[in-house]
């Protein structure tokens, strides 16, 4: 979003907008790093305004973070707007939101000093309010920048900032688009949408994809397009080399779900659900390669012949193994308890093993959470042997992988590199197979599988070009 010229040239300024006509809706995310500063850093956990407000005993910590955020937002504005008048309007818009947010937090902090009010009961709402500021900032700016270039752009604010109505997500979309002339206007829409049920409880930082999806469903669009900074490719180019990674031209929502499960999201599975049900195709495009058709994802696509399309994975996964002799014949009772503990601490299960007396969950979470899960499981099953190990998961995925001997080929490729397979999974649906390996073997395993299952075939510029 910070590279407006690339967005304008490669996404906005296309034949469909010649003459400044509409026909497209743009849902925008916050500028890079802004949501981290509003909430907390997505990878490092470094606190932002929300984290300081929620957990600090010092009143000034969140105020200082808000001042720093304001400075960063105004700096972005200064880079984008050369016209003093437009810069003034942009600064006024975002400064007004920041001041109103500060007043809200101050009042809430004051109220919660009274014994009848508990701050914890309001934190989910605070998190949503703060998150909305980032998307409102970027969407307002883009609409203004486009109007400066004579595009009939319209800022559509789904954040509910000034609204008195509390609506569910679909109702808010219909309400805000009621008087939008999509045929003649270019709506620039906030990626955050306020909902009476809250988006972040379910999607946390993935809320913009849900907003994007529900707009597509509610307005019955012909195609939904996500623009990223890279192609959806056969593997991570940083691991297998840019010359060896092949863009994926076609795949289906089944494969997209497998990618999401490994943290390699094309789109959040729940966001994809609505598109899939309404038979709306999703296209993932590289902003910096506008002539490429990108990846077209549909519900019904199956490759013309069985093959592997993507090698991916997840590094730094924790294997939590519960062994108990009494588990034989009582697997469901044990599994119900284990899943309950995992859900309580919001860890994500990437894969799972079950045999007669052992259940192993492979969890994508942090060490602190795993230790808590481990402690509770020991309390629940005092006679069980519970082990914890950090591992990696690598996966081969495709819309149809019914290739005779493919599992043997994959295991052989790993063995030739000296990589031991700790566990493996292949479902009857034949869209993926997973290998659990030592953490340090991740990159080498991706390379080995990509060389054996993808690079041996000449796919050209894409694995099945998108239309």
Protein Blocks (a to p, Z undefined) as FASTA:
>chain_A
ZZmmlmmmmmmmgfklgghiahiacdddddehklmmmmocfklopacfklmmmmpcbfkl
mmmmmmmmmmmmmmmmmmmpmbfklmmmmmmmmmmmmmmmmmmmmmmmmmmmpmkbcfkl
mmmmmmmmmmmmmmmmmmmmmmmmmmmnopacddddfkommpcbdcdfklmmmmmmmmpc
fklpccdddfbdcdfkopklmnmmmmmmmmmmmmmmmnopabdcdddfbdcdfbdfklno
pklpccdfbdcfklmmmmmmnopafbdfklmmmmmmnopacddddfklmkbgbjaddfkl
ccfbdcdfbdcddehiacdddddfklgoplmmmmmmmmmmmmmnopacfbdcddfkbccd
dddddfklmmmmmmmmmmmmmmbccddddddddddddfblcbghklmmmmmmmmmnopac
fbdcddfkopaccddddfklmmmmmmmmmmmmmmmpcebjbghiaZZ
